[in-house]
Amino acid sequence: SNETFYNKIKKIFDEGGFEKIYLATEELELLNYLKFKFGNKLIYQDCFRIIGNQSPVFYLDPRPLHRTLQCQEVLLDALNMANCDSLLCGISGVSNGTIYINGLKFKDVYYFDEINL
Protein backbone atom coordinates (compact mmCIF):
# COMPACT_ATOMS: atom_id res chain seq x y z
CA SER A 1 0.00 0.00 0.00
CA ASN A 2 1.03 3.61 -0.37
CA GLU A 3 1.10 3.97 3.42
CA THR A 4 3.49 1.01 3.74
CA PHE A 5 5.82 2.56 1.14
CA TYR A 6 5.65 5.87 2.99
CA ASN A 7 6.39 4.34 6.40
CA LYS A 8 9.39 2.39 5.15
CA ILE A 9 10.80 5.36 3.25
CA LYS A 10 10.24 7.65 6.25
CA LYS A 11 12.01 5.20 8.57
CA ILE A 12 15.13 5.12 6.36
CA PHE A 13 14.91 8.87 5.74
CA ASP A 14 14.78 9.69 9.46
CA GLU A 15 17.36 7.13 10.57
CA GLY A 16 19.80 8.07 7.80
CA GLY A 17 19.50 11.81 8.32
CA PHE A 18 18.90 12.43 4.62
CA GLU A 19 17.87 15.83 3.27
CA LYS A 20 16.11 14.78 0.07
CA ILE A 21 14.52 11.70 -1.48
CA TYR A 22 14.82 10.86 -5.17
CA LEU A 23 11.78 8.77 -6.07
CA ALA A 24 11.76 6.50 -9.11
CA THR A 25 8.35 4.95 -9.72
CA GLU A 26 6.05 4.28 -12.62
CA GLU A 27 2.98 4.51 -10.39
CA LEU A 28 1.34 7.93 -10.60
CA GLU A 29 -0.85 7.27 -7.55
CA LEU A 30 2.20 6.51 -5.38
CA LEU A 31 4.06 9.53 -6.75
CA ASN A 32 1.16 11.84 -5.89
CA TYR A 33 0.79 10.32 -2.42
CA LEU A 34 4.48 10.73 -1.59
CA LYS A 35 4.53 14.27 -3.01
CA PHE A 36 1.76 15.08 -0.55
CA LYS A 37 3.51 13.36 2.39
CA PHE A 38 7.10 14.56 1.80
CA GLY A 39 6.51 17.89 0.07
CA ASN A 40 9.67 19.65 -1.11
CA LYS A 41 11.91 16.87 0.28
CA LEU A 42 10.87 14.70 -2.69
CA ILE A 43 12.74 14.86 -6.00
CA TYR A 44 11.37 12.97 -9.02
CA GLN A 45 11.22 13.08 -12.77
CA ASP A 46 7.70 13.53 -14.04
CA CYS A 47 7.62 11.93 -17.46
CA PHE A 48 5.54 9.21 -19.05
CA ARG A 49 3.68 8.59 -15.79
CA ILE A 50 0.25 7.06 -16.16
CA ILE A 51 -2.35 5.45 -13.93
CA GLY A 52 -2.70 1.70 -14.30
CA ASN A 53 -2.10 0.19 -17.71
CA GLN A 54 -3.79 2.76 -19.93
CA SER A 55 -0.91 4.09 -22.03
CA PRO A 56 -1.71 7.38 -23.78
CA VAL A 57 1.03 6.65 -26.32
CA PHE A 58 0.25 3.17 -27.65
CA TYR A 59 1.62 4.05 -31.07
CA LEU A 60 5.06 4.77 -29.53
CA ASP A 61 5.12 1.88 -27.09
CA PRO A 62 6.33 -1.45 -28.51
CA ARG A 63 4.86 -3.18 -25.45
CA PRO A 64 1.18 -2.16 -25.20
CA LEU A 65 -0.23 -1.91 -21.70
CA HIS A 66 3.24 -1.40 -20.22
CA ARG A 67 3.78 1.69 -18.11
CA THR A 68 7.19 2.66 -19.51
CA LEU A 69 7.94 4.19 -22.89
CA GLN A 70 10.82 2.26 -24.47
CA CYS A 71 12.61 2.27 -21.11
CA GLN A 72 13.74 5.88 -21.55
CA GLU A 73 12.54 6.99 -18.13
CA VAL A 74 13.87 3.81 -16.50
CA LEU A 75 17.36 4.64 -17.75
CA LEU A 76 17.00 8.24 -16.55
CA ASP A 77 15.87 7.00 -13.13
CA ALA A 78 18.80 4.55 -12.91
CA LEU A 79 21.30 7.26 -13.82
CA ASN A 80 19.77 9.70 -11.32
CA MET A 81 19.59 7.06 -8.57
CA ALA A 82 23.22 6.11 -9.18
CA ASN A 83 24.18 9.64 -8.11
CA CYS A 84 22.40 9.42 -4.76
CA ASP A 85 24.13 8.78 -1.42
CA SER A 86 22.11 5.67 -0.58
CA LEU A 87 19.58 3.45 -2.31
CA LEU A 88 16.29 2.03 -1.08
CA CYS A 89 15.04 -0.47 -3.64
CA GLY A 90 13.36 -3.73 -4.42
CA ILE A 91 15.28 -6.60 -5.92
CA SER A 92 15.19 -5.95 -9.65
CA GLY A 93 17.27 -5.53 -12.75
CA VAL A 94 16.89 -1.77 -12.47
CA SER A 95 18.24 -1.66 -8.93
CA ASN A 96 21.08 -4.05 -9.82
CA GLY A 97 21.93 -1.88 -12.83
CA THR A 98 21.84 1.22 -10.64
CA ILE A 99 24.26 -0.36 -8.17
CA TYR A 100 26.56 -1.28 -11.06
CA ILE A 101 26.39 2.23 -12.59
CA ASN A 102 27.14 3.67 -9.13
CA GLY A 103 30.31 1.60 -8.94
CA LEU A 104 29.39 0.21 -5.49
CA LYS A 105 29.88 3.68 -3.96
CA PHE A 106 26.52 3.88 -2.17
CA LYS A 107 26.87 4.57 1.53
CA ASP A 108 24.04 2.09 2.14
CA VAL A 109 21.74 -0.07 0.04
CA TYR A 110 18.42 -0.87 1.73
CA TYR A 111 16.10 -3.51 0.32
CA PHE A 112 12.44 -2.61 0.75
CA ASP A 113 11.33 -6.10 1.77
CA GLU A 114 13.96 -6.27 4.54
CA ILE A 115 12.77 -3.11 6.34
CA ASN A 116 10.77 -4.02 9.43
CA LEU A 117 8.37 -1.48 10.90
Phi and psi restraints in degrees (value plus and minus 20) as a CYANA .aco file:
   2 ASN   PHI     -79.4   -39.4
   2 ASN   PSI     -58.4   -18.4
   3 GLU   PHI     -85.3   -45.3
   3 GLU   PSI     -58.1   -18.1
   4 THR   PHI     -84.3   -44.3
   4 THR   PSI     -65.8   -25.8
   5 PHE   PHI     -76.4   -36.4
   5 PHE   PSI     -68.9   -28.9
   6 TYR   PHI     -78.0   -38.0
   6 TYR   PSI     -68.3   -28.3
   7 ASN   PHI     -82.6   -42.6
   7 ASN   PSI     -59.5   -19.5
   8 LYS   PHI     -90.4   -50.4
   8 LYS   PSI     -62.2   -22.2
   9 ILE   PHI     -83.9   -43.9
   9 ILE   PSI     -63.7   -23.7
  10 LYS   PHI     -82.2   -42.2
  10 LYS   PSI     -59.9   -19.9
  11 LYS   PHI     -80.4   -40.4
  11 LYS   PSI     -69.6   -29.6
  12 ILE   PHI     -85.0   -45.0
  12 ILE   PSI     -61.9   -21.9
  13 PHE   PHI     -79.6   -39.6
  13 PHE   PSI     -67.8   -27.8
  14 ASP   PHI     -89.3   -49.3
  14 ASP   PSI     -65.5   -25.5
  15 GLU   PHI     -87.9   -47.9
  15 GLU   PSI     -53.5   -13.5
  16 GLY   PHI    -106.1   -66.1
  16 GLY   PSI     -30.7     9.3
  17 GLY   PHI      46.8    86.8
  17 GLY   PSI      12.9    52.9
  18 PHE   PHI     -96.4   -56.4
  18 PHE   PSI     134.8   174.8
  19 GLU   PHI    -115.4   -75.4
  19 GLU   PSI     -54.7   -14.7
  20 LYS   PHI    -157.4  -117.4
  20 LYS   PSI     140.4   180.4
  21 ILE   PHI    -144.6  -104.6
  21 ILE   PSI     106.6   146.6
  22 TYR   PHI    -117.4   -77.4
  22 TYR   PSI      98.7   138.7
  23 LEU   PHI    -123.2   -83.2
  23 LEU   PSI     107.8   147.8
  24 ALA   PHI    -138.4   -98.4
  24 ALA   PSI      89.9   129.9
  25 THR   PHI    -169.8  -129.8
  25 THR   PSI     132.3   172.3
  26 GLU   PHI    -121.6   -81.6
  26 GLU   PSI     -15.7    24.3
  27 GLU   PHI    -119.4   -79.4
  27 GLU   PSI      88.1   128.1
  28 LEU   PHI     -81.1   -41.1
  28 LEU   PSI     -59.1   -19.1
  29 GLU   PHI     -81.9   -41.9
  29 GLU   PSI     -63.6   -23.6
  30 LEU   PHI     -86.2   -46.2
  30 LEU   PSI     -63.2   -23.2
  31 LEU   PHI     -76.2   -36.2
  31 LEU   PSI     -68.8   -28.8
  32 ASN   PHI     -83.5   -43.5
  32 ASN   PSI     -59.8   -19.8
  33 TYR   PHI     -82.9   -42.9
  33 TYR   PSI     -67.2   -27.2
  34 LEU   PHI     -91.8   -51.8
  34 LEU   PSI     -49.1    -9.1
  35 LYS   PHI     -82.6   -42.6
  35 LYS   PSI     -61.8   -21.8
  36 PHE   PHI     -84.6   -44.6
  36 PHE   PSI     -64.6   -24.6
  37 LYS   PHI     -93.8   -53.8
  37 LYS   PSI     -59.7   -19.7
  38 PHE   PHI    -120.8   -80.8
  38 PHE   PSI     -36.7     3.3
  39 GLY   PHI      39.4    79.4
  39 GLY   PSI    -153.1  -113.1
  40 ASN   PHI     -96.0   -56.0
  40 ASN   PSI     -16.9    23.1
  41 LYS   PHI    -102.0   -62.0
  41 LYS   PSI     -31.0     9.0
  42 LEU   PHI    -117.9   -77.9
  42 LEU   PSI     109.3   149.3
  43 ILE   PHI    -135.6   -95.6
  43 ILE   PSI     118.1   158.1
  44 TYR   PHI    -179.1  -139.1
  44 TYR   PSI     138.7   178.7
  45 GLN   PHI    -119.9   -79.9
  45 GLN   PSI     114.3   154.3
  46 ASP   PHI    -130.9   -90.9
  46 ASP   PSI      59.1    99.1
  47 CYS   PHI    -160.2  -120.2
  47 CYS   PSI     122.3   162.3
  48 PHE   PHI      36.1    76.1
  48 PHE   PSI       6.4    46.4
  49 ARG   PHI    -106.2   -66.2
  49 ARG   PSI     113.9   153.9
  50 ILE   PHI    -158.7  -118.7
  50 ILE   PSI     145.7   185.7
  51 ILE   PHI    -116.1   -76.1
  51 ILE   PSI     108.3   148.3
  52 GLY   PHI      45.8    85.8
  52 GLY   PSI    -160.9  -120.9
  53 ASN   PHI    -130.8   -90.8
  53 ASN   PSI       0.0    40.0
  54 GLN   PHI    -113.7   -73.7
  54 GLN   PSI      66.2   106.2
  55 SER   PHI     -91.6   -51.6
  55 SER   PSI     108.6   148.6
  56 PRO   PHI    -100.1   -60.1
  56 PRO   PSI     -23.3    16.7
  57 VAL   PHI    -148.5  -108.5
  57 VAL   PSI      29.2    69.2
  58 PHE   PHI     -73.6   -33.6
  58 PHE   PSI     -58.2   -18.2
  59 TYR   PHI     -88.2   -48.2
  59 TYR   PSI     -37.5     2.5
  60 LEU   PHI    -119.1   -79.1
  60 LEU   PSI     -37.0     3.0
  61 ASP   PHI    -116.9   -76.9
  61 ASP   PSI      95.3   135.3
  62 PRO   PHI     -91.8   -51.8
  62 PRO   PSI     -29.8    10.2
  63 ARG   PHI    -143.4  -103.4
  63 ARG   PSI      62.9   102.9
  64 PRO   PHI     -72.5   -32.5
  64 PRO   PSI     127.2   167.2
  65 LEU   PHI      51.6    91.6
  65 LEU   PSI     -10.0    30.0
  66 HIS   PHI    -116.7   -76.7
  66 HIS   PSI     126.5   166.5
  67 ARG   PHI    -102.0   -62.0
  67 ARG   PSI     -30.5     9.5
  68 THR   PHI    -127.6   -87.6
  68 THR   PSI     130.3   170.3
  69 LEU   PHI    -122.1   -82.1
  69 LEU   PSI      78.3   118.3
  70 GLN   PHI      32.0    72.0
  70 GLN   PSI       9.4    49.4
  71 CYS   PHI      43.1    83.1
  71 CYS   PSI      -8.5    31.5
  72 GLN   PHI     -80.4   -40.4
  72 GLN   PSI     -67.8   -27.8
  73 GLU   PHI     -93.0   -53.0
  73 GLU   PSI     -45.9    -5.9
  74 VAL   PHI     -85.5   -45.5
  74 VAL   PSI     -63.0   -23.0
  75 LEU   PHI     -84.0   -44.0
  75 LEU   PSI     -63.1   -23.1
  76 LEU   PHI     -81.2   -41.2
  76 LEU   PSI     -63.0   -23.0
  77 ASP   PHI     -81.4   -41.4
  77 ASP   PSI     -65.2   -25.2
  78 ALA   PHI     -82.1   -42.1
  78 ALA   PSI     -62.7   -22.7
  79 LEU   PHI     -85.6   -45.6
  79 LEU   PSI     -62.3   -22.3
  80 ASN   PHI     -85.8   -45.8
  80 ASN   PSI     -64.2   -24.2
  81 MET   PHI     -83.4   -43.4
  81 MET   PSI     -54.5   -14.5
  82 ALA   PHI     -84.7   -44.7
  82 ALA   PSI     -37.0     3.0
  83 ASN   PHI    -117.6   -77.6
  83 ASN   PSI     -12.8    27.2
  84 CYS   PHI    -105.9   -65.9
  84 CYS   PSI     144.6   184.6
  85 ASP   PHI     -92.5   -52.5
  85 ASP   PSI     -61.1   -21.1
  86 SER   PHI    -158.8  -118.8
  86 SER   PSI     145.7   185.7
  87 LEU   PHI    -151.7  -111.7
  87 LEU   PSI     109.0   149.0
  88 LEU   PHI    -132.3   -92.3
  88 LEU   PSI     100.4   140.4
  89 CYS   PHI    -171.5  -131.5
  89 CYS   PSI     148.5   188.5
  90 GLY   PHI    -112.6   -72.6
  90 GLY   PSI     151.7   191.7
  91 ILE   PHI    -102.6   -62.6
  91 ILE   PSI      94.2   134.2
  92 SER   PHI    -180.0  -140.0
  92 SER   PSI     148.4   188.4
  93 GLY   PHI     -84.8   -44.8
  93 GLY   PSI     -54.7   -14.7
  94 VAL   PHI     -86.2   -46.2
  94 VAL   PSI     -65.2   -25.2
  95 SER   PHI     -87.3   -47.3
  95 SER   PSI     -59.6   -19.6
  96 ASN   PHI     -83.1   -43.1
  96 ASN   PSI     -61.4   -21.4
  97 GLY   PHI     -83.6   -43.6
  97 GLY   PSI     -58.6   -18.6
  98 THR   PHI     -83.4   -43.4
  98 THR   PSI     -63.5   -23.5
  99 ILE   PHI     -82.0   -42.0
  99 ILE   PSI     -60.7   -20.7
 100 TYR   PHI     -84.9   -44.9
 100 TYR   PSI     -67.6   -27.6
 101 ILE   PHI     -79.6   -39.6
 101 ILE   PSI     -58.2   -18.2
 102 ASN   PHI     -88.1   -48.1
 102 ASN   PSI     -39.2     0.8
 103 GLY   PHI      53.4    93.4
 103 GLY   PSI       9.1    49.1
 104 LEU   PHI      39.5    79.5
 104 LEU   PSI      13.5    53.5
 105 LYS   PHI    -119.7   -79.7
 105 LYS   PSI     -18.1    21.9
 106 PHE   PHI     -80.7   -40.7
 106 PHE   PSI     120.3   160.3
 107 LYS   PHI     -84.0   -44.0
 107 LYS   PSI     -63.0   -23.0
 108 ASP   PHI    -166.9  -126.9
 108 ASP   PSI     127.1   167.1
 109 VAL   PHI    -141.7  -101.7
 109 VAL   PSI      98.3   138.3
 110 TYR   PHI    -126.7   -86.7
 110 TYR   PSI     114.8   154.8
 111 TYR   PHI    -122.0   -82.0
 111 TYR   PSI     104.5   144.5
 112 PHE   PHI     -69.0   -29.0
 112 PHE   PSI     -65.7   -25.7
 113 ASP   PHI     -89.3   -49.3
 113 ASP   PSI     -35.5     4.5
 114 GLU   PHI    -114.0   -74.0
 114 GLU   PSI     -23.1    16.9
 115 ILE   PHI    -106.1   -66.1
 115 ILE   PSI      97.0   137.0
 116 ASN   PHI    -117.0   -77.0
 116 ASN   PSI     114.6   154.6
